[in-house]
């Protein structure tokens, strides 16, 4: 998979993709991540990528030309262009699985007061990571890259993500490790039984219990 991130602040990504699972996926050639500064595509003599909004108002608005030209230069028939915006579809695990099967993703990070409405016309989808506002789309793009990369075949074992929270609309079951007792808190006896059928049943019931208690909205 190839992921191009269109951003005005590529230095924000320093270190993020140089550790852990994402770094291993890059080193093994399972994903290629490119940071593209769309300021490099502006035709403005002063290197501007934004301007004041028509109708007045606070802040600056990202202009069409640099982003349009940047996307045109890297888009292919396999590309999915994603605009990261607070008013997009709320990002969920199902979407992460869907996008992990793509060949090429282009993520557009907005910034400042917003972007020219016409930029939406070159996007295939708009995504939000939650009902709050960030200073830009950079952090959101990091979330997408992390959640998608781990689902690419061969990056981690399928078993590692098949039981993740939000699969089958349930939160993950509780997990424990040594010691068996810590400050009076004991590991559930069923996990020590060696009976894998009972362990699976316990894990499923605990996932349901946990989801009902913490995220009843998932049952809706």
ZADO-1210 file (C-alpha; in nm, 4 decimals, padded with zeros to 6 digits):
<atoms>
<atom x="00.0000" y="00.0000" z="00.0000" code="UNK" pos="1"/>
<atom x="00.1037" y="00.3568" z="-00.0682" code="UNK" pos="2"/>
<atom x="-00.0145" y="00.6445" z="00.1505" code="UNK" pos="3"/>
<atom x="00.0449" y="01.0077" z="00.0528" code="UNK" pos="4"/>
<atom x="-00.0215" y="01.2668" z="00.3236" code="UNK" pos="5"/>
<atom x="-00.0757" y="01.6212" z="00.1986" code="UNK" pos="6"/>
<atom x="00.0306" y="01.8611" z="00.4720" code="UNK" pos="7"/>
<atom x="00.1800" y="02.2055" z="00.5295" code="UNK" pos="8"/>
<atom x="00.3660" y="02.0768" z="00.8360" code="UNK" pos="9"/>
<atom x="00.5607" y="01.7595" z="00.7481" code="UNK" pos="10"/>
<atom x="00.7864" y="01.8041" z="01.0517" code="UNK" pos="11"/>
<atom x="00.4888" y="01.7200" z="01.2739" code="UNK" pos="12"/>
<atom x="00.5313" y="01.3587" z="01.1629" code="UNK" pos="13"/>
<atom x="00.8930" y="01.3280" z="01.2794" code="UNK" pos="14"/>
<atom x="00.9296" y="01.0072" z="01.4755" code="UNK" pos="15"/>
<atom x="00.5661" y="00.8989" z="01.4429" code="UNK" pos="16"/>
<atom x="00.6314" y="00.6532" z="01.1610" code="UNK" pos="17"/>
<atom x="00.9826" y="00.5624" z="01.2772" code="UNK" pos="18"/>
<atom x="00.8871" y="00.3336" z="01.5644" code="UNK" pos="19"/>
<atom x="00.7044" y="00.0099" z="01.6397" code="UNK" pos="20"/>
<atom x="00.4682" y="-00.1662" z="01.3978" code="UNK" pos="21"/>
<atom x="00.4514" y="00.1110" z="01.1369" code="UNK" pos="22"/>
<atom x="00.8302" y="00.1243" z="01.1025" code="UNK" pos="23"/>
<atom x="00.8444" y="-00.2535" z="01.0623" code="UNK" pos="24"/>
<atom x="00.5730" y="-00.2421" z="00.7954" code="UNK" pos="25"/>
<atom x="00.7684" y="00.0268" z="00.6089" code="UNK" pos="26"/>
<atom x="01.0969" y="-00.1629" z="00.6377" code="UNK" pos="27"/>
<atom x="00.9312" y="-00.4811" z="00.5076" code="UNK" pos="28"/>
<atom x="00.7825" y="-00.2958" z="00.2100" code="UNK" pos="29"/>
<atom x="00.4212" y="-00.3546" z="00.3108" code="UNK" pos="30"/>
<atom x="00.3430" y="00.0177" z="00.3179" code="UNK" pos="31"/>
<atom x="00.5080" y="00.3255" z="00.1727" code="UNK" pos="32"/>
<atom x="00.4278" y="00.6593" z="00.3385" code="UNK" pos="33"/>
<atom x="00.5041" y="00.9886" z="00.1644" code="UNK" pos="34"/>
<atom x="00.4739" y="01.3350" z="00.3164" code="UNK" pos="35"/>
<atom x="00.3810" y="01.5881" z="00.0497" code="UNK" pos="36"/>
<atom x="00.3961" y="01.9598" z="00.1283" code="UNK" pos="37"/>
<atom x="00.1319" y="02.1088" z="-00.0964" code="UNK" pos="38"/>
<atom x="00.2905" y="02.4521" z="-00.0542" code="UNK" pos="39"/>
<atom x="00.5371" y="02.3258" z="-00.3155" code="UNK" pos="40"/>
<atom x="00.2512" y="02.3314" z="-00.5673" code="UNK" pos="41"/>
<atom x="00.1311" y="02.6888" z="-00.5215" code="UNK" pos="42"/>
<atom x="00.1447" y="02.9322" z="-00.8130" code="UNK" pos="43"/>
<atom x="00.1387" y="03.2316" z="-00.5800" code="UNK" pos="44"/>
<atom x="00.4533" y="03.4494" z="-00.6138" code="UNK" pos="45"/>
<atom x="00.4640" y="03.4846" z="-00.2341" code="UNK" pos="46"/>
<atom x="00.4266" y="03.1079" z="-00.1781" code="UNK" pos="47"/>
<atom x="00.0825" y="03.1509" z="-00.0222" code="UNK" pos="48"/>
<atom x="-00.1660" y="02.8636" z="-00.0015" code="UNK" pos="49"/>
<atom x="-00.4513" y="03.0486" z="00.1692" code="UNK" pos="50"/>
<atom x="-00.6489" y="03.3719" z="00.1580" code="UNK" pos="51"/>
<atom x="-00.9216" y="03.5642" z="00.3389" code="UNK" pos="52"/>
<atom x="-01.2765" y="03.4240" z="00.3175" code="UNK" pos="53"/>
<atom x="-01.5373" y="03.5771" z="00.0881" code="UNK" pos="54"/>
<atom x="-01.8093" y="03.7399" z="00.2964" code="UNK" pos="55"/>
<atom x="-01.5681" y="03.8229" z="00.5762" code="UNK" pos="56"/>
<atom x="-01.4872" y="03.6397" z="00.8955" code="UNK" pos="57"/>
<atom x="-01.1922" y="03.5364" z="01.1062" code="UNK" pos="58"/>
<atom x="-00.8982" y="03.3316" z="00.9902" code="UNK" pos="59"/>
<atom x="-00.7574" y="03.2218" z="00.6568" code="UNK" pos="60"/>
<atom x="-00.8983" y="02.9639" z="00.4149" code="UNK" pos="61"/>
<atom x="-00.6919" y="02.7106" z="00.2199" code="UNK" pos="62"/>
<atom x="-00.7183" y="02.7829" z="-00.1525" code="UNK" pos="63"/>
<atom x="-00.8086" y="02.5371" z="-00.4268" code="UNK" pos="64"/>
<atom x="-00.5143" y="02.5691" z="-00.6635" code="UNK" pos="65"/>
<atom x="-00.2278" y="02.4164" z="-00.4592" code="UNK" pos="66"/>
<atom x="-00.4357" y="02.1239" z="-00.3362" code="UNK" pos="67"/>
<atom x="-00.6020" y="02.0579" z="-00.6732" code="UNK" pos="68"/>
<atom x="-00.2654" y="02.0563" z="-00.8524" code="UNK" pos="69"/>
<atom x="-00.1018" y="01.8428" z="-00.5845" code="UNK" pos="70"/>
<atom x="-00.3747" y="01.5780" z="-00.5977" code="UNK" pos="71"/>
<atom x="-00.3733" y="01.5761" z="-00.9783" code="UNK" pos="72"/>
<atom x="00.0017" y="01.5131" z="-00.9804" code="UNK" pos="73"/>
<atom x="-00.0112" y="01.2005" z="-00.7628" code="UNK" pos="74"/>
<atom x="-00.3601" y="01.0577" z="-00.8181" code="UNK" pos="75"/>
<atom x="-00.3952" y="00.7287" z="-01.0077" code="UNK" pos="76"/>
<atom x="-00.6841" y="00.4990" z="-01.0962" code="UNK" pos="77"/>
<atom x="-00.6185" y="00.3148" z="-00.7689" code="UNK" pos="78"/>
<atom x="-00.6260" y="00.6234" z="-00.5466" code="UNK" pos="79"/>
<atom x="-00.8789" y="00.7001" z="-00.2750" code="UNK" pos="80"/>
<atom x="-00.8669" y="01.0684" z="-00.1807" code="UNK" pos="81"/>
<atom x="-00.9703" y="01.1373" z="00.1787" code="UNK" pos="82"/>
<atom x="-01.0358" y="01.4792" z="00.3278" code="UNK" pos="83"/>
<atom x="-00.9835" y="01.4950" z="00.7042" code="UNK" pos="84"/>
<atom x="-01.2473" y="01.7295" z="00.8416" code="UNK" pos="85"/>
<atom x="-01.4605" y="01.7616" z="01.1587" code="UNK" pos="86"/>
<atom x="-01.7806" y="01.7368" z="00.9550" code="UNK" pos="87"/>
<atom x="-01.6866" y="01.4130" z="00.7814" code="UNK" pos="88"/>
<atom x="-01.8138" y="01.0617" z="00.8512" code="UNK" pos="89"/>
<atom x="-01.7027" y="00.9501" z="01.1974" code="UNK" pos="90"/>
<atom x="-01.4147" y="00.7059" z="01.1534" code="UNK" pos="91"/>
<atom x="-01.4741" y="00.3529" z="01.2819" code="UNK" pos="92"/>
<atom x="-01.3055" y="00.0135" z="01.2753" code="UNK" pos="93"/>
<atom x="-01.5135" y="-00.1055" z="00.9789" code="UNK" pos="94"/>
<atom x="-01.3759" y="00.1826" z="00.7720" code="UNK" pos="95"/>
<atom x="-01.0211" y="00.0958" z="00.8807" code="UNK" pos="96"/>
<atom x="-01.0703" y="-00.2591" z="00.7456" code="UNK" pos="97"/>
<atom x="-01.2159" y="-00.1219" z="00.4222" code="UNK" pos="98"/>
<atom x="-00.9260" y="00.1180" z="00.3670" code="UNK" pos="99"/>
<atom x="-00.6634" y="-00.1446" z="00.4564" code="UNK" pos="100"/>
<atom x="-00.7553" y="-00.3212" z="00.1322" code="UNK" pos="101"/>
<atom x="-00.6817" y="-00.0147" z="-00.0829" code="UNK" pos="102"/>
<atom x="-00.3712" y="00.0228" z="-00.2986" code="UNK" pos="103"/>
<atom x="-00.3243" y="00.3982" z="-00.2651" code="UNK" pos="104"/>
<atom x="-00.4596" y="00.6475" z="-00.0140" code="UNK" pos="105"/>
<atom x="-00.4245" y="01.0249" z="-00.0382" code="UNK" pos="106"/>
<atom x="-00.4955" y="01.2033" z="00.2907" code="UNK" pos="107"/>
<atom x="-00.5556" y="01.5789" z="00.2798" code="UNK" pos="108"/>
<atom x="-00.4825" y="01.7620" z="00.6054" code="UNK" pos="109"/>
<atom x="-00.6755" y="02.0837" z="00.6414" code="UNK" pos="110"/>
<atom x="-00.5464" y="02.3703" z="00.8522" code="UNK" pos="111"/>
<atom x="-00.6134" y="02.7297" z="00.9551" code="UNK" pos="112"/>
<atom x="-00.9806" y="02.8352" z="00.9505" code="UNK" pos="113"/>
<atom x="-01.0746" y="02.5733" z="00.6941" code="UNK" pos="114"/>
<atom x="-01.0582" y="02.5012" z="00.3222" code="UNK" pos="115"/>
<atom x="-01.2343" y="02.6251" z="00.0127" code="UNK" pos="116"/>
<atom x="-01.5582" y="02.4286" z="-00.0205" code="UNK" pos="117"/>
<atom x="-01.4702" y="02.3328" z="-00.3780" code="UNK" pos="118"/>
<atom x="-01.1853" y="02.1115" z="-00.2540" code="UNK" pos="119"/>
<atom x="-01.4520" y="01.8593" z="-00.1525" code="UNK" pos="120"/>
<atom x="-01.5176" y="01.7974" z="-00.5230" code="UNK" pos="121"/>
<atom x="-01.1873" y="01.6131" z="-00.5711" code="UNK" pos="122"/>
<atom x="-01.2298" y="01.3882" z="-00.2660" code="UNK" pos="123"/>
<atom x="-01.3762" y="01.0381" z="-00.2556" code="UNK" pos="124"/>
<atom x="-01.4682" y="01.0573" z="00.1119" code="UNK" pos="125"/>
<atom x="-01.4497" y="01.2818" z="00.4157" code="UNK" pos="126"/>
<atom x="-01.3563" y="01.1433" z="00.7565" code="UNK" pos="127"/>
<atom x="-01.3546" y="01.2731" z="01.1133" code="UNK" pos="128"/>
<atom x="-01.1896" y="01.1020" z="01.4108" code="UNK" pos="129"/>
<atom x="-01.4396" y="01.2492" z="01.6566" code="UNK" pos="130"/>
<atom x="-01.6708" y="01.5301" z="01.7517" code="UNK" pos="131"/>
<atom x="-01.4064" y="01.7861" z="01.8390" code="UNK" pos="132"/>
<atom x="-01.1853" y="02.0302" z="01.6518" code="UNK" pos="133"/>
<atom x="-00.8074" y="01.9993" z="01.6073" code="UNK" pos="134"/>
<atom x="-00.5666" y="02.2641" z="01.4804" code="UNK" pos="135"/>
<atom x="-00.5324" y="02.0644" z="01.1606" code="UNK" pos="136"/>
<atom x="-00.5696" y="01.7260" z="01.0001" code="UNK" pos="137"/>
<atom x="-00.2181" y="01.6058" z="01.0764" code="UNK" pos="138"/>
<atom x="-00.2999" y="01.4268" z="01.4024" code="UNK" pos="139"/>
<atom x="-00.6098" y="01.2739" z="01.2434" code="UNK" pos="140"/>
<atom x="-00.4021" y="01.1438" z="00.9527" code="UNK" pos="141"/>
<atom x="-00.1638" y="00.9787" z="01.1994" code="UNK" pos="142"/>
<atom x="-00.4604" y="00.8008" z="01.3572" code="UNK" pos="143"/>
<atom x="-00.5766" y="00.6721" z="01.0185" code="UNK" pos="144"/>
<atom x="-00.2309" y="00.5551" z="00.9139" code="UNK" pos="145"/>
<atom x="-00.1766" y="00.3697" z="01.2414" code="UNK" pos="146"/>
<atom x="-00.5170" y="00.1993" z="01.2449" code="UNK" pos="147"/>
<atom x="-00.4984" y="00.1035" z="00.8754" code="UNK" pos="148"/>
<atom x="-00.1356" y="-00.0127" z="00.8605" code="UNK" pos="149"/>
<atom x="-00.1772" y="-00.2700" z="01.1378" code="UNK" pos="150"/>
<atom x="-00.4577" y="-00.4328" z="00.9345" code="UNK" pos="151"/>
<atom x="-00.2550" y="-00.4758" z="00.6167" code="UNK" pos="152"/>
<atom x="-00.2001" y="-00.8513" z="00.5650" code="UNK" pos="153"/>
<atom x="00.1281" y="-00.9663" z="00.7135" code="UNK" pos="154"/>
<atom x="00.1899" y="-00.6608" z="00.9323" code="UNK" pos="155"/>
<atom x="00.0574" y="-00.8357" z="01.2441" code="UNK" pos="156"/>
<atom x="-00.1062" y="-01.1760" z="01.2816" code="UNK" pos="157"/>
<atom x="-00.4763" y="-01.1932" z="01.2017" code="UNK" pos="158"/>
<atom x="-00.5464" y="-01.3290" z="01.5488" code="UNK" pos="159"/>
<atom x="-00.3974" y="-01.0118" z="01.6976" code="UNK" pos="160"/>
<atom x="-00.6628" y="-00.7910" z="01.5409" code="UNK" pos="161"/>
<atom x="-00.9576" y="-01.0294" z="01.5019" code="UNK" pos="162"/>
<atom x="-01.0377" y="-00.9877" z="01.8725" code="UNK" pos="163"/>
<atom x="-00.9797" y="-00.6124" z="01.8820" code="UNK" pos="164"/>
<atom x="-01.2347" y="-00.3827" z="02.0387" code="UNK" pos="165"/>
<atom x="-01.5173" y="-00.2812" z="01.8001" code="UNK" pos="166"/>
<atom x="-01.4976" y="-00.5990" z="01.5932" code="UNK" pos="167"/>
<atom x="-01.8522" y="-00.7413" z="01.5927" code="UNK" pos="168"/>
<atom x="-01.9581" y="-00.4195" z="01.7708" code="UNK" pos="169"/>
<atom x="-01.8073" y="-00.5366" z="02.0999" code="UNK" pos="170"/>
<atom x="-01.5263" y="-00.4122" z="02.3209" code="UNK" pos="171"/>
<atom x="-01.2327" y="-00.6447" z="02.3787" code="UNK" pos="172"/>
<atom x="-01.2440" y="-00.8891" z="02.6698" code="UNK" pos="173"/>
<atom x="-01.0231" y="-00.8344" z="02.9795" code="UNK" pos="174"/>
<atom x="-00.6715" y="-00.9779" z="02.9683" code="UNK" pos="175"/>
<atom x="-00.4263" y="-01.0713" z="03.2458" code="UNK" pos="176"/>
<atom x="-00.0641" y="-01.1805" z="03.2875" code="UNK" pos="177"/>
<atom x="00.1638" y="-01.2889" z="03.5719" code="UNK" pos="178"/>
<atom x="00.1549" y="-01.2731" z="03.8691" code="UNK" pos="179"/>
<atom x="-00.1608" y="-01.4704" z="03.9457" code="UNK" pos="180"/>
<atom x="-00.2378" y="-01.2441" z="04.2446" code="UNK" pos="181"/>
<atom x="-00.1379" y="-00.8776" z="04.2662" code="UNK" pos="182"/>
<atom x="-00.2302" y="-00.6582" z="04.5651" code="UNK" pos="183"/>
<atom x="-00.5156" y="-00.8944" z="04.6437" code="UNK" pos="184"/>
<atom x="-00.6549" y="-00.8953" z="04.2908" code="UNK" pos="185"/>
<atom x="-00.6711" y="-01.2432" z="04.1382" code="UNK" pos="186"/>
<atom x="-00.6753" y="-01.3665" z="03.7812" code="UNK" pos="187"/>
<atom x="-01.0166" y="-01.5259" z="03.7034" code="UNK" pos="188"/>
<atom x="-00.9995" y="-01.8990" z="03.7706" code="UNK" pos="189"/>
<atom x="-01.1357" y="-01.9941" z="03.4294" code="UNK" pos="190"/>
<atom x="-00.8232" y="-01.8544" z="03.2606" code="UNK" pos="191"/>
<atom x="-00.6114" y="-02.0993" z="03.4603" code="UNK" pos="192"/>
<atom x="-00.8299" y="-02.4003" z="03.3828" code="UNK" pos="193"/>
<atom x="-00.6768" y="-02.4999" z="03.0501" code="UNK" pos="194"/>
<atom x="-01.0316" y="-02.5559" z="02.9167" code="UNK" pos="195"/>
<atom x="-01.0249" y="-02.3544" z="02.5949" code="UNK" pos="196"/>
<atom x="-01.3972" y="-02.3894" z="02.5320" code="UNK" pos="197"/>
<atom x="-01.4791" y="-02.2421" z="02.8719" code="UNK" pos="198"/>
<atom x="-01.2175" y="-01.9713" z="02.8222" code="UNK" pos="199"/>
<atom x="-01.3723" y="-01.8727" z="02.4865" code="UNK" pos="200"/>
<atom x="-01.7192" y="-01.8645" z="02.6424" code="UNK" pos="201"/>
<atom x="-01.5922" y="-01.6493" z="02.9298" code="UNK" pos="202"/>
<atom x="-01.4217" y="-01.4072" z="02.6933" code="UNK" pos="203"/>
<atom x="-01.7333" y="-01.3680" z="02.4825" code="UNK" pos="204"/>
<atom x="-01.9559" y="-01.3089" z="02.7857" code="UNK" pos="205"/>
<atom x="-01.7051" y="-01.0598" z="02.9274" code="UNK" pos="206"/>
<atom x="-01.6956" y="-00.8702" z="02.5960" code="UNK" pos="207"/>
<atom x="-02.0745" y="-00.8423" z="02.6040" code="UNK" pos="208"/>
<atom x="-02.0781" y="-00.7378" z="02.9701" code="UNK" pos="209"/>
<atom x="-01.8053" y="-00.4800" z="02.9201" code="UNK" pos="210"/>
<atom x="-01.9733" y="-00.3336" z="02.6129" code="UNK" pos="211"/>
<atom x="-02.3106" y="-00.3054" z="02.7860" code="UNK" pos="212"/>
<atom x="-02.1493" y="-00.1259" z="03.0799" code="UNK" pos="213"/>
<atom x="-01.9143" y="00.1079" z="02.8940" code="UNK" pos="214"/>
<atom x="-02.0530" y="00.1494" z="02.5416" code="UNK" pos="215"/>
<atom x="-02.4244" y="00.0619" z="02.5347" code="UNK" pos="216"/>
<atom x="-02.4503" y="00.2695" z="02.2168" code="UNK" pos="217"/>
<atom x="-02.2682" y="-00.0060" z="02.0282" code="UNK" pos="218"/>
<atom x="-02.5663" y="-00.2382" z="02.0841" code="UNK" pos="219"/>
<atom x="-02.7939" y="00.0122" z="01.9154" code="UNK" pos="220"/>
</atoms>
